[in-house]
């Protein structure tokens, strides 16, 4: 909800209602995206981080190719075909520099994939987990099982407040989401670079 002075609306060379509506809708989109990844389900969607995925801990001191292979094959075969990877910025950096046993990069920069599966970066996955505050997580999951319910589509509405010479702008939507099958995803935890 935003109150806009009537004088500003009448004297501005720009469409103030459209401008503020766009800013509000961007903020709602960012809030929604955060909830889909990190929401706890209390007055917001239940995010992927609360989906109850079985964890696959990083095996050694530093992230390596075998950790990613283990994550991939821990996910049951029927969910791998449509699976996607999702991680933090720190995790993305590790993935982009990871090499296989033949010293070849595994990240395909042409289509942003690993093992022919898309890789997405999310600012809502922390890169400061663990005791050393340098650990992150890498998710592998089938996104089909994340169900989103649109209760009310995003709308913008205005109402004149004549007594105060203002216009009230309201931007709102109602949405919910939950991951419906925990078996369709896995998460690699304790992901951190090697000390060398």
C-alpha positions, 0 to 999 in steps of 0.5 A: 500500500502506497499513498501518493500525493494528488499534486505529484500525480497531476504535475509529474511528467511520468505515470507515477501509478505505473512506476510505483506499481512496477516497483511493487510488483518487482518486490512481490516477485522477489518476495515470492521467489525467496519463499519458494526457496527458503519459505517455512510455510508460516504465512508463506509458501513452503520452500525447497529448503524445507522440503524434507529432502534426504541429505547427501553430505560432502565426502571429503574436505573439499568439494570434488567431482565424486560428490556431484556424481554421488548426488546425481545417482542418489536421486532415484532414476525416475526423477533424474530425467527432469531434475535440475540443480540449484545452488547459491552463488558460492556453489555456482562458482564451485560448479563452474570450476569443477573438473572431471577425472580427465581434468575437463570442466563439467559445466557446459557454458553453452546451455548452463548444464551439468550432466545435461541437467539445467543449473540455477543460481539462487540468492536464497540458498545461504553460502555461509552455513556450517562452522566455518561459515563457508559451506553451502548446499547443492539441490538436485530435484524434479521441479514438477513436484513443486506445486504452486497455487495462485489464490489471487493473481497479482493486481494493482488497484487505486482509491482516491482519498479526497480528504487528504488529497492522496491516491492510495495504490494497492498491489497484492496477490495470494499464492502458496507453494509446497514440494509434494514428494520429498523422494524426488529431490536430494541435497548435497550439504557441507559443500565447500572448496578444498583448502589447497 
